[in-house]
Amino acid sequence: MTPPGVSGDRPLGHPPPPRRTAVLASNTLGARLLRRKPVSTLIAESEGHDALPAGAPEEGGRSGIHLRRSIGLWQLSSIGIGATIGTGIFFVLSTAVPSAGPAVILSFVIAAVTAGLTALCYAEMASAIPVSGSSYSYAYATLGEGVAFGVGICLLMEYGVSASAIAVSWAEYLNKFLDLAFGVKIPEQLSGAPDSTHWFNLPALLLVAMVCFLLIRGVSESVKVNAAMVGIKILILILFIGVALTGFHSGNLTPFMPLGIGGVQVAASSIFFSFIGLDAVSTAGEEVKNPRRTLPMAIIISLVVVTLLYILVALAGIGAQPWEKFDGQEAGLAQILQDITGQSWPAMVFAIGAIISIFSITLVVIYGQTRILYSMGRDGMLPKRFAELSPRTGTPIWNTIVVGLGVGALAAFIPLNVLADITSLGTLIAFSVVSIGVIILRRTQPDLPRGFKVPGYPVVPLISVGFCIYLITGLHADTFRAGAIALAVAVVVYFGYSIKHSRLEQAEPEAVPADRTAD
């Protein structure tokens, strides 16, 4: 006679199965969406170990190949500065100024304050969880798998679309340089998103291809090239500020707010993606030397340098020409220099600097996207091939090629203004999650070692979330439609693939039998 509660098919001498109630509790949809990845596991994987329970698939850490810690403070700061300065400043004035007029200066201040509050939260999270994956990894450790996957999709959208927007503007400055230096231009049909006069953006495709080639060669080589380009970028922007201020007319600042406070909000929302570089710093968490100290310092250094230059460039540019002239102006900063001096050489020098600068920005942004894909692949959220690393270079080659194809397609065929707004939405959502994550991690793991703590906790993280929400409400309706499409894709992928292949899901059967003693 079979004892109650025991299967008649179970051979004698075998232990009873775990209690059914325990299995059901751990496998309910809510429990699966809310399961969190331990910080100790995240850190162990970053060092090439596997801290998940036995039974988890051998991905990421167990392969013996992991990302290499080769980035120092200056190189990491240059990643943040390089991905932020120029992410939008070389072209965003042509889309933001028509929305706010001279008050776009206030828009930059609002965006900078929001970024500054969030940067403090990023600094704490990065020092506590120094791993690759940025906001995605932080959300996995604090808010659970479902939110983490959604944040990961937002980040992929944010980085991919941002890189595409930047690549589009590269074509404008390349054309400006070729025109001033040689009197030639790339054929109009090959230098813009499809419309009545353009077929596709060939220069943008070439830029993405060159960047991916460099990233495949290795991170050490990439960050050295980027550091040199950042120095050139800062000098070029200082040149612009110096020359533009010689043509400064206070009359260009009046009326200061012709489109009202609503225009200021719309412009601030649109240009916020220019601060994406702060997130890019944290994507390098597994490749940084002494990360608990280096990550927060690099984030704060990047924020200070970027904010100062952004506001000075905006002020000098607005003072140098009437705000109405910015609408649709291509290679706008170079054109301002040409108009002020009446000569072509300042504009040509600036165009060269912009070409180099935009290359470095695209490099860092695509780098960030590949590292998020790597983290999601390692966690089983996406196919494990995204987490495969080259034994020779330690870089995710297949991952980088896929990113290059996607970014290149967007850059070649989607208009610039659409790309900018979509990027801002993804950036703001990611920044909000990081700020909330700081509060949760302080409550759940107060003793976790932190190289930096947010001052004014919990007020500062809450204000950061409030500013992010304020800017989200200022985005165009089309942006939310694009976000809804991305969310729908995320839901389909998560429930169709990720929830079943998650490493935590694979480890679950091994974790539950601890309850057997109750039987």
ZAGUVEX-946132 format. One line per 2 residues: number of its first residue (from 1); their letters; for each residue x, y, z of C-alpha. Coordinates in pm, 1 decimal, always signed. Layout:
<nodes>
NUM) A) X/Y/Z; ...
</nodes>
This chain:
<nodes>
1) MT) +0.0/+0.0/+0.0; +136.4/+332.2/-98.4
3) PP) +173.5/+574.1/+194.2; -26.5/+895.0/+165.7
5) GV) +150.1/+1171.1/-22.4; +412.6/+937.7/-178.5
7) SG) +410.9/+836.6/-543.8; +371.9/+464.9/-604.4
9) DR) +629.0/+491.0/-886.5; +908.1/+603.1/-651.6
11) PL) +1163.3/+323.1/-587.1; +1220.1/+219.7/-227.5
13) GH) +1502.3/+394.2/-51.5; +1471.0/+719.9/-251.4
15) PP) +1402.5/+1036.8/-54.5; +1053.7/+1185.9/-82.7
17) PP) +1004.0/+1471.6/-328.5; +998.9/+1827.7/-197.9
19) RR) +668.5/+1950.6/-65.6; +440.8/+2056.1/-348.0
21) TA) +345.0/+2377.5/-172.4; +708.6/+2491.0/-167.0
23) VL) +752.5/+2426.5/-538.4; +434.5/+2607.5/-627.8
25) AS) +523.6/+2905.4/-411.0; +860.7/+2944.0/-579.4
27) NT) +720.6/+2898.4/-928.9; +422.0/+3129.8/-921.2
29) LG) +437.6/+3404.6/-1181.3; +469.5/+3672.2/-917.1
31) AR) +758.0/+3495.6/-745.5; +940.6/+3447.4/-1074.4
33) LL) +900.2/+3811.5/-1172.5; +1025.1/+3930.1/-833.5
35) RR) +1316.1/+3688.8/-783.1; +1636.9/+3879.7/-732.0
37) KP) +1992.5/+3792.3/-818.0; +2216.5/+3810.5/-509.1
39) VS) +2483.9/+4080.2/-514.1; +2738.6/+3815.2/-415.0
41) TL) +2649.3/+3618.8/-728.9; +2683.7/+3925.0/-952.2
43) IA) +3025.4/+4005.2/-811.2; +3143.3/+3641.6/-821.9
45) ES) +3046.7/+3614.0/-1189.0; +3232.1/+3935.1/-1269.5
47) EG) +3549.9/+3771.0/-1138.8; +3501.3/+3456.7/-1348.3
49) HD) +3339.0/+3241.0/-1080.1; +2990.0/+3095.6/-1050.9
51) AL) +2803.3/+3156.0/-726.2; +2466.4/+3018.7/-836.3
53) PA) +2344.7/+2691.9/-687.7; +2448.7/+2366.9/-851.9
55) GA) +2236.2/+2287.4/-1151.8; +2252.6/+2630.7/-1308.8
57) PE) +2369.5/+2620.0/-1671.7; +2738.8/+2673.4/-1730.7
59) EG) +2732.7/+3018.0/-1885.5; +2938.2/+3328.3/-1830.0
61) GR) +3161.5/+3270.3/-1526.7; +3208.5/+2894.0/-1553.8
63) SG) +3356.5/+2923.5/-1900.1; +3680.5/+3049.1/-1746.1
65) IH) +3672.8/+3353.7/-1973.5; +3559.8/+3685.2/-1832.0
67) LR) +3595.3/+4056.3/-1898.3; +3939.8/+4190.8/-1809.6
69) RS) +4004.4/+4468.4/-1555.8; +4223.2/+4703.5/-1759.2
71) IG) +4058.8/+5048.0/-1722.0; +4193.6/+5313.8/-1481.7
73) LW) +4037.2/+5632.8/-1343.9; +4135.9/+5866.5/-1629.5
75) QL) +4036.8/+5615.4/-1895.3; +3701.0/+5554.1/-1723.6
77) SS) +3641.3/+5927.4/-1677.8; +3716.7/+5973.4/-2046.2
79) IG) +3454.2/+5708.5/-2124.7; +3196.7/+5910.4/-1927.6
81) IG) +3305.5/+6244.4/-2071.1; +3344.0/+6098.5/-2418.8
83) AT) +2999.0/+5940.4/-2418.6; +2834.4/+6251.7/-2274.6
85) IG) +3005.2/+6556.5/-2423.2; +2898.9/+6553.1/-2781.2
87) TG) +2629.4/+6288.6/-2745.1; +2394.0/+6569.1/-2829.3
89) IF) +2572.7/+6903.6/-2805.9; +2702.5/+6890.1/-3162.8
91) FV) +2351.9/+6869.7/-3304.1; +2086.1/+6890.4/-3031.1
93) LS) +2062.7/+7270.7/-3041.3; +1905.6/+7247.5/-3387.2
95) TA) +1615.8/+7046.1/-3239.8; +1597.7/+7186.4/-2883.8
97) VP) +1627.6/+7562.6/-2945.5; +1317.1/+7577.4/-3170.6
99) SA) +1121.4/+7424.6/-2878.5; +1238.4/+7664.4/-2605.1
101) GP) +1408.4/+7963.4/-2765.3; +1693.3/+8121.0/-2561.9
103) AV) +1543.8/+7954.7/-2251.7; +1704.1/+7631.9/-2378.6
105) IL) +1980.7/+7734.5/-2137.1; +1732.9/+7661.6/-1855.0
107) SF) +1652.0/+7332.5/-2025.7; +2016.8/+7233.8/-2001.4
109) VI) +2022.3/+7335.5/-1634.3; +1713.3/+7122.9/-1558.8
111) AA) +1859.8/+6825.9/-1745.2; +2193.6/+6874.1/-1565.6
113) VT) +2028.5/+6889.5/-1221.6; +1834.7/+6570.1/-1297.6
115) AG) +2150.1/+6401.5/-1422.2; +2344.0/+6525.6/-1119.1
117) LT) +2097.1/+6383.6/-868.6; +2093.1/+6055.0/-1056.4
119) AL) +2472.5/+6053.1/-1086.5; +2499.1/+6042.7/-707.7
121) CY) +2269.8/+5738.1/-707.8; +2471.7/+5576.2/-986.2
123) AE) +2790.7/+5637.8/-788.9; +2655.7/+5449.5/-487.8
125) MA) +2513.4/+5160.2/-689.8; +2829.2/+5127.4/-899.4
127) SA) +3049.6/+5119.1/-587.9; +2825.7/+4858.6/-420.5
129) IP) +2770.1/+4639.3/-729.3; +3079.4/+4688.3/-950.6
131) VS) +2966.7/+4467.7/-1239.9; +2882.5/+4498.7/-1606.3
133) GS) +2524.2/+4567.4/-1713.5; +2460.8/+4904.0/-1547.5
135) SY) +2096.1/+4970.9/-1451.8; +1993.7/+4622.0/-1566.8
137) SY) +2223.7/+4452.2/-1314.4; +2125.5/+4696.9/-1038.6
139) AY) +1755.0/+4630.2/-1101.5; +1814.3/+4252.6/-1096.9
141) AT) +1968.8/+4282.4/-751.5; +1702.5/+4514.5/-607.3
143) LG) +1370.4/+4508.7/-795.7; +1357.1/+4158.8/-938.1
145) EG) +1387.0/+3977.0/-1269.0; +1076.6/+4118.8/-1439.3
147) VA) +1174.3/+4482.0/-1380.9; +1537.1/+4405.4/-1464.8
149) FG) +1441.6/+4261.1/-1802.3; +1226.2/+4566.2/-1880.2
151) VG) +1511.8/+4795.8/-1781.7; +1747.7/+4591.4/-1997.0
153) IC) +1524.4/+4641.3/-2299.2; +1504.8/+5016.0/-2222.5
155) LL) +1883.4/+5029.1/-2203.3; +1925.1/+4843.9/-2530.8
157) ME) +1679.9/+5086.7/-2690.8; +1854.3/+5381.2/-2524.9
159) YG) +2204.0/+5285.1/-2635.9; +2113.7/+5156.2/-2979.7
161) VS) +1901.1/+5454.4/-3073.3; +2148.9/+5700.5/-2920.7
163) AS) +2436.2/+5554.6/-3120.9; +2221.2/+5580.9/-3432.7
165) AI) +2135.0/+5946.7/-3363.8; +2499.7/+6031.4/-3311.3
167) AV) +2601.8/+5851.2/-3629.5; +2344.6/+6053.9/-3823.5
169) SW) +2497.9/+6381.8/-3704.5; +2845.0/+6255.4/-3802.4
171) AE) +2737.3/+6267.3/-4165.7; +2644.6/+6637.3/-4130.3
173) YL) +2989.2/+6737.5/-4001.6; +3167.9/+6512.2/-4250.2
175) NK) +2983.1/+6686.6/-4532.0; +3066.6/+7026.3/-4382.6
177) FL) +3437.3/+6943.0/-4369.8; +3446.2/+6803.3/-4725.5
179) DL) +3267.6/+7113.9/-4853.5; +3501.8/+7359.2/-4678.2
181) AF) +3823.6/+7168.4/-4750.1; +3764.7/+7033.1/-5100.2
183) GV) +3444.1/+7190.0/-5227.9; +3271.4/+6851.9/-5256.9
185) KI) +2989.1/+6680.4/-5071.6; +2863.3/+6327.5/-5036.1
187) PE) +2569.7/+6286.7/-5277.9; +2251.2/+6401.3/-5108.1
189) QL) +2079.9/+6070.1/-5179.9; +2343.2/+5892.3/-4965.0
191) SG) +2357.9/+6129.0/-4666.9; +2019.6/+6114.2/-4494.8
193) AP) +1723.9/+5905.3/-4379.6; +1484.5/+5804.5/-4659.4
195) DS) +1256.2/+6085.4/-4779.0; +1182.5/+6260.2/-5106.2
197) TH) +1552.2/+6340.4/-5166.3; +1747.4/+6080.2/-4961.3
199) WF) +1790.8/+5705.3/-4999.1; +1991.1/+5619.1/-4686.4
201) NL) +2277.3/+5752.2/-4470.7; +2598.3/+5595.7/-4602.0
203) PA) +2844.4/+5786.2/-4374.1; +2650.8/+5672.4/-4066.8
205) LL) +2684.9/+5309.8/-4178.4; +3059.9/+5351.3/-4231.9
207) LV) +3102.6/+5507.9/-3886.6; +2924.7/+5219.3/-3713.0
209) AM) +3133.5/+4965.2/-3906.6; +3462.2/+5133.0/-3804.8
211) VC) +3358.6/+5151.8/-3440.3; +3258.4/+4784.3/-3426.3
213) FL) +3588.9/+4683.6/-3585.5; +3781.4/+4871.7/-3316.3
215) LI) +3571.2/+4723.5/-3034.1; +3627.2/+4372.2/-3165.7
217) RG) +4003.5/+4435.3/-3152.6; +3983.8/+4478.7/-2772.2
219) VS) +3874.9/+4712.7/-2492.3; +4225.5/+4827.3/-2397.3
221) ES) +4291.6/+4958.2/-2748.3; +3945.1/+5114.7/-2765.5
223) VK) +3971.5/+5313.3/-2441.2; +4316.8/+5445.4/-2535.0
225) VN) +4182.6/+5574.2/-2865.5; +3880.8/+5719.1/-2686.9
227) AA) +4094.4/+5899.4/-2424.6; +4292.0/+6074.7/-2699.5
229) MV) +3971.4/+6172.7/-2879.9; +3819.3/+6313.5/-2559.4
231) GI) +4112.9/+6552.8/-2524.7; +4056.8/+6673.2/-2881.5
233) KI) +3683.2/+6709.0/-2816.2; +3730.5/+6931.0/-2511.5
235) LI) +3973.6/+7155.5/-2699.7; +3731.1/+7188.0/-2991.3
237) LI) +3441.2/+7287.9/-2766.6; +3662.7/+7540.9/-2585.8
239) LF) +3749.6/+7681.5/-2930.6; +3380.1/+7715.4/-3010.5
241) IG) +3302.7/+7886.6/-2678.8; +3592.2/+8132.8/-2722.7
243) VA) +3505.2/+8229.4/-3080.8; +3127.5/+8232.3/-3028.4
245) LT) +3155.6/+8464.2/-2729.3; +3327.9/+8723.1/-2953.0
247) GF) +3003.5/+8737.9/-3150.5; +2779.0/+8739.7/-2844.5
249) HS) +2479.3/+8976.7/-2864.2; +2260.2/+9010.2/-2557.3
251) GN) +1967.2/+9096.0/-2785.7; +1963.8/+8733.4/-2901.9
253) LT) +1852.1/+8634.6/-2550.6; +1531.3/+8836.8/-2568.4
255) PF) +1255.8/+8741.2/-2550.1; +1410.8/+8479.4/-2322.9
257) MP) +1114.9/+8240.9/-2303.8; +911.0/+8296.8/-2623.0
259) LG) +745.2/+7953.0/-2604.2; +672.4/+7951.0/-2231.5
261) IG) +773.2/+7711.7/-1956.0; +619.0/+7423.9/-2150.8
263) GV) +877.5/+7476.1/-2422.7; +1154.1/+7461.7/-2163.3
265) QV) +1023.8/+7126.2/-2039.9; +993.1/+6982.5/-2390.7
267) AA) +1348.0/+7088.5/-2476.9; +1487.3/+6954.1/-2147.0
269) SS) +1316.3/+6619.3/-2209.9; +1453.8/+6601.7/-2562.7
271) IF) +1813.9/+6686.2/-2473.3; +1833.8/+6462.6/-2166.7
273) FS) +1978.4/+6179.3/-2371.7; +2291.6/+6396.5/-2393.6
275) FI) +2372.7/+6272.4/-2040.9; +2370.2/+5903.9/-2136.3
277) GL) +2744.3/+5886.7/-2073.0; +2687.0/+5872.0/-1697.3
279) DA) +2519.0/+5536.4/-1748.8; +2795.6/+5428.4/-1985.9
281) VS) +3050.7/+5458.8/-1704.8; +2871.2/+5195.1/-1500.1
283) TA) +2852.9/+4950.5/-1792.3; +3231.7/+4913.5/-1756.1
285) GE) +3203.5/+4786.4/-1398.7; +3372.6/+4452.3/-1469.7
287) EV) +3664.0/+4603.0/-1663.0; +3770.8/+4868.6/-1410.4
289) KN) +4065.1/+4852.3/-1173.0; +3967.1/+4909.3/-806.5
291) PR) +3600.1/+4955.7/-906.2; +3457.0/+5056.8/-566.0
293) RT) +3673.5/+5368.9/-572.7; +3716.4/+5429.3/-945.0
295) LP) +3351.0/+5401.7/-1055.5; +3199.2/+5672.0/-830.1
297) MA) +3493.5/+5909.5/-884.6; +3468.0/+5873.8/-1264.2
299) II) +3091.3/+5934.4/-1260.2; +3125.2/+6255.1/-1055.5
301) IS) +3422.6/+6384.0/-1260.2; +3228.6/+6321.1/-1582.2
303) LV) +2921.6/+6503.9/-1451.1; +3112.9/+6816.7/-1344.3
305) VV) +3310.4/+6850.9/-1669.5; +3009.6/+6777.5/-1889.7
307) TL) +2765.8/+7013.1/-1716.3; +3007.5/+7307.1/-1728.9
309) LY) +3083.0/+7263.0/-2099.0; +2720.3/+7201.5/-2198.9
311) IL) +2590.4/+7520.5/-2039.2; +2876.9/+7731.9/-2176.0
313) VA) +2829.2/+7595.9/-2530.3; +2453.3/+7656.6/-2515.9
315) LA) +2498.5/+8011.3/-2382.1; +2766.0/+8099.5/-2638.9
317) GI) +2567.6/+7949.9/-2926.8; +2239.6/+8122.1/-2835.3
319) GA) +2417.6/+8456.4/-2791.8; +2590.7/+8425.7/-3129.1
321) QP) +2283.6/+8396.2/-3351.5; +1903.8/+8450.6/-3330.2
323) WE) +1728.7/+8144.3/-3192.6; +1503.9/+8114.9/-3499.2
325) KF) +1807.7/+8027.0/-3716.3; +1870.2/+7701.4/-3528.9
327) DG) +1565.9/+7529.8/-3674.5; +1688.1/+7252.7/-3907.2
329) QE) +2043.5/+7392.1/-3917.2; +2292.3/+7121.3/-4015.5
331) AG) +2639.3/+7114.3/-3854.7; +2510.2/+7411.9/-3660.3
333) LA) +2807.5/+7487.6/-3435.5; +3050.1/+7489.1/-3729.2
335) QI) +2812.8/+7717.4/-3922.0; +2801.0/+7964.2/-3630.2
337) LQ) +3180.5/+7989.3/-3631.5; +3182.3/+8050.3/-4006.2
339) DI) +2917.4/+8322.3/-3976.6; +3097.7/+8501.2/-3690.5
341) TG) +3446.5/+8501.9/-3841.6; +3351.4/+8526.3/-4208.2
343) QS) +3621.7/+8268.3/-4272.4; +3610.9/+7897.3/-4337.3
345) WP) +3910.1/+7776.7/-4134.5; +3752.3/+7796.4/-3785.0
347) AM) +3449.0/+7605.2/-3910.0; +3673.1/+7352.1/-4084.9
349) VF) +3882.6/+7294.7/-3771.3; +3565.5/+7254.9/-3567.9
351) AI) +3418.4/+7013.4/-3823.5; +3733.1/+6798.2/-3801.6
353) GA) +3706.9/+6801.0/-3423.1; +3339.4/+6709.6/-3441.7
355) II) +3414.2/+6418.5/-3675.5; +3671.0/+6283.3/-3428.9
357) SI) +3450.8/+6355.4/-3127.1; +3140.8/+6191.0/-3266.4
359) FS) +3349.9/+5884.9/-3352.0; +3452.7/+5855.7/-2985.9
361) IT) +3094.0/+5900.3/-2865.1; +2966.4/+5628.4/-3098.0
363) LV) +3249.9/+5404.5/-2979.7; +3153.5/+5436.6/-2612.1
365) VI) +2778.2/+5409.2/-2664.5; +2805.5/+5093.2/-2876.1
367) YG) +3051.4/+4956.7/-2618.8; +2789.8/+5012.4/-2347.0
369) QT) +2521.7/+4832.8/-2544.2; +2739.2/+4527.5/-2604.2
371) RI) +2810.5/+4499.7/-2229.3; +2441.0/+4509.6/-2141.7
373) LY) +2372.4/+4236.5/-2397.0; +2663.4/+4040.4/-2247.9
375) SM) +2512.0/+4061.9/-1897.4; +2164.7/+3963.6/-2018.2
377) GR) +2306.3/+3670.7/-2214.5; +2503.6/+3551.7/-1913.5
379) DG) +2187.3/+3560.9/-1701.6; +1990.5/+3360.9/-1958.0
381) ML) +1763.0/+3656.1/-2032.8; +1878.9/+3638.3/-2394.8
383) PK) +2046.7/+3353.6/-2586.6; +2377.3/+3262.1/-2424.3
385) RF) +2567.0/+3341.2/-2743.3; +2544.7/+3709.1/-2646.2
387) AE) +2772.1/+3622.2/-2349.9; +3036.4/+3441.7/-2553.5
389) LS) +3380.1/+3605.1/-2533.6; +3676.6/+3570.1/-2763.8
391) PR) +3959.3/+3379.7/-2586.0; +4213.8/+3602.7/-2763.0
393) TG) +4069.5/+3952.4/-2708.1; +3822.6/+3895.1/-2423.2
395) TP) +3552.1/+4078.2/-2619.2; +3202.0/+3963.3/-2723.1
397) IW) +3261.9/+3950.2/-3099.1; +2929.7/+3800.7/-3214.6
399) NT) +2745.0/+4033.2/-2977.8; +2926.8/+4337.9/-3123.0
401) IV) +2847.8/+4237.5/-3481.7; +2476.0/+4205.7/-3400.3
403) VG) +2477.5/+4547.8/-3231.7; +2657.5/+4698.5/-3529.4
405) LG) +2398.3/+4565.9/-3773.6; +2109.0/+4698.2/-3564.2
407) VG) +2259.8/+5040.8/-3496.6; +2368.6/+5075.4/-3859.2
409) AL) +2016.8/+5003.6/-3984.9; +1862.3/+5263.8/-3751.3
411) AA) +2124.6/+5524.9/-3842.2; +2077.0/+5467.3/-4213.2
413) FI) +1697.4/+5483.5/-4224.2; +1549.0/+5673.6/-3922.3
415) PL) +1533.1/+6059.0/-3893.3; +1741.2/+6232.1/-3624.2
417) NV) +1463.3/+6398.3/-3419.9; +1277.4/+6067.6/-3374.2
419) LA) +1594.9/+5894.1/-3256.6; +1673.4/+6164.9/-2997.1
421) DI) +1336.5/+6150.0/-2819.9; +1329.1/+5768.4/-2802.2
423) TS) +1674.9/+5774.1/-2644.0; +1563.5/+6021.5/-2377.4
425) LG) +1273.2/+5795.8/-2275.3; +1498.2/+5494.3/-2224.0
427) TL) +1756.6/+5703.3/-2037.7; +1501.4/+5853.2/-1798.3
429) IA) +1345.4/+5515.4/-1716.1; +1688.3/+5365.6/-1645.1
431) FS) +1788.3/+5660.7/-1427.2; +1463.9/+5634.2/-1226.4
433) VV) +1523.1/+5264.1/-1159.0; +1875.3/+5329.6/-1031.1
435) SI) +1748.4/+5595.0/-787.9; +1478.8/+5358.9/-655.9
437) GV) +1736.0/+5079.1/-635.9; +1952.4/+5283.5/-399.3
439) II) +1664.2/+5304.7/-148.9; +1583.6/+4933.6/-173.8
441) LR) +1945.1/+4821.8/-140.3; +1998.8/+5044.4/+163.9
443) RT) +1701.4/+4874.2/+331.6; +1769.1/+4515.1/+224.0
445) QP) +2150.2/+4512.7/+252.2; +2257.6/+4799.7/+479.5
447) DL) +2592.7/+4633.1/+556.5; +2694.7/+4584.1/+192.5
449) PR) +3035.9/+4752.2/+135.0; +2994.6/+5082.3/-49.6
451) GF) +3273.9/+5300.8/-182.5; +3034.3/+5596.5/-193.4
453) KV) +2702.2/+5686.1/-30.4; +2441.1/+5929.6/-160.5
455) PG) +2436.0/+6239.0/+62.5; +2093.7/+6346.3/+186.3
457) YP) +1949.6/+5993.8/+165.6; +1660.0/+5920.0/+108.6
459) VV) +1561.4/+6270.0/-7.5; +1809.4/+6289.9/-295.4
461) PL) +1703.1/+5958.3/-461.5; +1334.8/+6055.8/-428.5
463) IS) +1393.6/+6400.2/-581.5; +1590.2/+6232.2/-861.6
465) VG) +1291.0/+6010.4/-942.2; +1062.6/+6316.2/-935.2
467) FC) +1279.0/+6506.9/-1184.8; +1293.0/+6204.1/-1416.2
469) IY) +913.6/+6172.8/-1414.0; +881.9/+6546.3/-1486.1
471) LI) +1101.3/+6514.3/-1794.0; +926.6/+6197.0/-1912.3
473) TG) +594.3/+6385.2/-1919.2; +748.8/+6642.2/-2153.9
475) LH) +828.9/+6392.8/-2431.2; +629.5/+6384.2/-2754.8
477) AD) +339.8/+6141.7/-2798.6; +525.5/+5956.2/-3075.6
479) TF) +796.9/+5873.3/-2823.9; +550.0/+5694.7/-2598.2
481) RA) +415.1/+5497.9/-2893.0; +768.8/+5381.8/-2972.4
483) GA) +816.5/+5299.2/-2603.7; +494.2/+5096.8/-2602.7
485) IA) +618.6/+4895.8/-2900.7; +946.7/+4828.5/-2719.2
487) LA) +753.5/+4721.5/-2407.3; +537.3/+4484.0/-2612.4
489) VA) +851.2/+4329.5/-2762.9; +999.4/+4296.3/-2413.5
491) VV) +687.6/+4116.0/-2284.8; +687.5/+3873.1/-2577.8
493) VY) +1059.9/+3794.1/-2545.0; +1047.0/+3759.9/-2166.0
495) FG) +750.2/+3524.8/-2150.1; +843.4/+3344.1/-2471.0
497) YS) +1210.0/+3285.9/-2386.4; +1368.6/+3458.6/-2087.2
499) IK) +1146.6/+3339.1/-1801.6; +1217.6/+2975.8/-1899.8
501) HS) +1589.5/+3016.1/-1967.9; +1681.8/+3245.4/-1679.4
503) RL) +1974.3/+3103.4/-1481.5; +1774.2/+3158.3/-1165.3
505) EQ) +1494.8/+2949.2/-1320.0; +1741.3/+2671.2/-1401.7
507) AE) +1880.0/+2682.7/-1049.1; +1533.0/+2679.2/-882.9
509) PE) +1486.9/+2299.7/-860.2; +1814.4/+2274.2/-669.5
511) AV) +1724.8/+2554.7/-429.4; +1381.0/+2423.6/-325.4
513) PA) +1474.4/+2079.3/-178.5; +1615.8/+2254.6/+127.1
515) DR) +1258.4/+2224.5/+259.6; +1270.7/+1843.7/+253.9
517) TA) +1362.8/+1824.4/+618.4; +1006.9/+1927.0/+702.4
519) D) +881.1/+1608.4/+542.8
</nodes>
